[in-house]
Amino acid sequence: QKRSAPGPAAAEAAASTPEQLDPLELELLEILVHYPQAMGELAAAIVPERLASPSCRRIFARCLQWFAGGQAFDFERLLLEFDDRWVKNLIIAADERGREKQGSEFEMRFRDLLTQFQRRQDDELRRAQTAALQERTLDHDQGLALLRQIEQLARTRQGISSPTDG
Protein backbone atom coordinates (compact mmCIF):
# COMPACT_ATOMS: atom_id res chain seq x y z
CA GLN A 1 0.00 0.00 0.00
CA LYS A 2 1.15 3.49 -0.81
CA ARG A 3 0.84 6.18 1.80
CA SER A 4 0.36 9.69 0.59
CA ALA A 5 1.20 12.91 2.36
CA PRO A 6 -1.65 14.42 4.35
CA GLY A 7 -3.83 16.70 2.29
CA PRO A 8 -4.75 20.29 3.06
CA ALA A 9 -7.69 19.22 5.21
CA ALA A 10 -5.42 17.12 7.42
CA ALA A 11 -2.92 19.97 7.69
CA GLU A 12 -5.70 22.40 8.67
CA ALA A 13 -7.02 19.95 11.29
CA ALA A 14 -3.54 19.55 12.75
CA ALA A 15 -3.06 23.32 12.81
CA SER A 16 -6.30 23.88 14.68
CA THR A 17 -5.44 21.53 17.54
CA PRO A 18 -5.48 23.50 20.80
CA GLU A 19 -2.09 23.69 22.45
CA GLN A 20 -0.91 24.46 25.93
CA LEU A 21 0.63 27.93 25.69
CA ASP A 22 3.46 29.15 27.81
CA PRO A 23 2.45 32.25 29.86
CA LEU A 24 5.40 34.12 28.38
CA GLU A 25 4.17 33.43 24.86
CA LEU A 26 0.65 34.52 25.83
CA GLU A 27 2.13 37.79 27.09
CA LEU A 28 3.97 38.17 23.78
CA LEU A 29 0.67 37.81 21.89
CA GLU A 30 -1.00 40.39 24.15
CA ILE A 31 1.78 42.87 23.41
CA LEU A 32 1.59 42.16 19.67
CA VAL A 33 -2.16 42.82 19.66
CA HIS A 34 -2.14 45.94 21.86
CA TYR A 35 1.28 47.46 21.26
CA PRO A 36 2.32 46.65 17.67
CA GLN A 37 4.67 49.66 17.83
CA ALA A 38 6.92 47.50 20.06
CA MET A 39 7.59 45.14 17.14
CA GLY A 40 11.04 46.60 16.44
CA GLU A 41 12.39 45.60 19.84
CA LEU A 42 10.55 42.27 19.75
CA ALA A 43 12.03 41.49 16.34
CA ALA A 44 15.53 42.17 17.65
CA ALA A 45 15.09 40.03 20.76
CA ILE A 46 12.94 37.04 19.78
CA VAL A 47 13.58 34.39 17.16
CA PRO A 48 10.27 32.84 16.00
CA GLU A 49 11.79 29.36 15.75
CA ARG A 50 12.49 29.42 19.47
CA LEU A 51 8.82 29.84 20.39
CA ALA A 52 7.37 26.58 21.71
CA SER A 53 3.83 27.05 20.40
CA PRO A 54 3.41 26.49 16.65
CA SER A 55 0.44 28.90 16.64
CA CYS A 56 2.33 31.63 18.47
CA ARG A 57 5.27 31.05 16.14
CA ARG A 58 2.99 31.50 13.08
CA ILE A 59 1.45 34.70 14.45
CA PHE A 60 4.80 36.19 15.45
CA ALA A 61 6.45 35.23 12.15
CA ARG A 62 3.63 36.91 10.21
CA CYS A 63 3.96 40.07 12.29
CA LEU A 64 7.71 40.01 11.58
CA GLN A 65 7.00 39.80 7.85
CA TRP A 66 4.69 42.77 8.02
CA PHE A 67 7.18 44.71 10.12
CA ALA A 68 10.05 43.93 7.73
CA GLY A 69 7.86 45.09 4.83
CA GLY A 70 6.99 48.32 6.61
CA GLN A 71 3.34 47.31 6.89
CA ALA A 72 1.27 48.14 9.94
CA PHE A 73 -0.82 45.52 11.69
CA ASP A 74 -3.43 45.46 14.39
CA PHE A 75 -5.97 43.14 15.98
CA GLU A 76 -8.33 43.18 12.99
CA ARG A 77 -5.60 42.50 10.45
CA LEU A 78 -4.33 39.59 12.53
CA LEU A 79 -7.83 38.08 12.69
CA LEU A 80 -8.29 38.39 8.93
CA GLU A 81 -4.88 36.85 8.22
CA PHE A 82 -5.53 33.43 9.73
CA ASP A 83 -8.25 30.92 8.83
CA ASP A 84 -7.38 28.53 11.64
CA ARG A 85 -10.01 28.74 14.42
CA TRP A 86 -7.47 27.99 17.16
CA VAL A 87 -5.18 30.80 16.00
CA LYS A 88 -8.14 33.21 15.81
CA ASN A 89 -9.14 32.17 19.35
CA LEU A 90 -5.60 32.87 20.57
CA ILE A 91 -5.67 36.34 19.02
CA ILE A 92 -9.08 37.08 20.55
CA ALA A 93 -7.94 35.79 23.97
CA ALA A 94 -4.79 37.93 23.73
CA ASP A 95 -6.94 40.96 22.93
CA GLU A 96 -9.26 40.32 25.89
CA ARG A 97 -6.40 39.68 28.34
CA GLY A 98 -4.55 42.72 27.04
CA ARG A 99 -7.61 44.93 27.56
CA GLU A 100 -7.75 43.81 31.19
CA LYS A 101 -4.08 44.76 31.65
CA GLN A 102 -4.09 48.05 29.75
CA GLY A 103 -4.10 49.97 33.01
CA SER A 104 -0.97 48.18 34.21
CA GLU A 105 2.43 49.56 33.37
CA PHE A 106 3.25 48.50 29.84
CA GLU A 107 6.92 49.43 29.97
CA MET A 108 7.56 47.23 33.01
CA ARG A 109 5.66 44.29 31.46
CA PHE A 110 7.48 44.74 28.17
CA ARG A 111 10.97 44.90 29.71
CA ASP A 112 10.18 41.85 31.84
CA LEU A 113 9.06 39.95 28.73
CA LEU A 114 12.27 40.80 26.87
CA THR A 115 14.39 39.81 29.89
CA GLN A 116 12.63 36.48 30.27
CA PHE A 117 13.01 35.65 26.58
CA GLN A 118 16.71 36.56 26.74
CA ARG A 119 17.18 34.31 29.79
CA ARG A 120 15.40 31.47 28.02
CA GLN A 121 17.63 31.85 24.97
CA ASP A 122 20.77 32.05 27.14
CA ASP A 123 19.70 28.88 28.98
CA GLU A 124 19.21 27.04 25.68
CA LEU A 125 22.64 28.16 24.49
CA ARG A 126 24.26 27.14 27.77
CA ARG A 127 22.65 23.68 27.60
CA ALA A 128 23.86 23.21 24.02
CA GLN A 129 27.36 24.33 24.96
CA THR A 130 27.44 22.05 28.01
CA ALA A 131 26.29 19.12 25.87
CA ALA A 132 29.09 19.85 23.38
CA LEU A 133 31.61 19.81 26.23
CA GLN A 134 30.24 16.54 27.58
CA GLU A 135 30.52 14.87 24.17
CA ARG A 136 34.28 15.50 24.31
CA THR A 137 34.50 16.05 20.57
CA LEU A 138 36.24 19.41 20.95
CA ASP A 139 39.98 19.92 21.14
CA HIS A 140 41.51 21.62 24.18
CA ASP A 141 41.38 25.18 22.77
CA GLN A 142 37.79 24.81 21.55
CA GLY A 143 36.73 23.41 24.93
CA LEU A 144 38.44 26.27 26.76
CA ALA A 145 36.79 28.87 24.51
CA LEU A 146 33.40 27.24 25.11
CA LEU A 147 33.93 27.26 28.88
CA ARG A 148 34.74 30.98 28.70
CA GLN A 149 31.49 31.60 26.78
CA ILE A 150 29.51 29.66 29.38
CA GLU A 151 31.21 31.63 32.15
CA GLN A 152 30.44 34.95 30.42
CA LEU A 153 26.77 33.99 29.99
CA ALA A 154 26.57 33.16 33.70
CA ARG A 155 28.27 36.42 34.67
CA THR A 156 25.94 38.43 32.45
CA ARG A 157 22.88 36.71 33.86
CA GLN A 158 24.02 37.38 37.43
CA GLY A 159 25.01 40.97 36.67
CA ILE A 160 28.68 40.31 37.45
CA SER A 161 31.27 42.13 35.37
CA SER A 162 34.26 40.34 33.92
CA PRO A 163 37.41 40.41 36.04
CA THR A 164 39.99 42.96 34.97
CA ASP A 165 43.74 42.89 35.31
CA GLY A 166 45.19 45.36 37.69
Salt bridges, closest charged atoms under 4 A:
ASP22 OD2 - ARG120 NH2 2.79
GLU25 OE2 - ARG120 NH1 3.86
GLU27 OE1 - LYS101 NZ 2.92
GLU27 OE2 - ARG109 NE 2.69
GLU30 OE2 - ARG97 NE 2.51
GLU30 OE1 - LYS101 NZ 3.10
GLU30 OE1 - ARG109 NH2 3.46
GLU41 OE1 - ARG111 NH1 2.62
GLU81 OE2 - ARG62 NE 2.91
ASP84 OD2 - ARG58 NH1 3.56
ASP95 OD1 - HIS34 NE2 3.20
ASP95 OD2 - ARG99 NE 3.00
GLU107 OE2 - ARG111 NE 2.75
ASP123 OD1 - ARG126 NH2 3.76
ASP123 OD1 - ARG157 NH1 2.29
GLU124 OE1 - ARG50 NE 3.30
GLU151 OE2 - ARG155 NH2 3.50
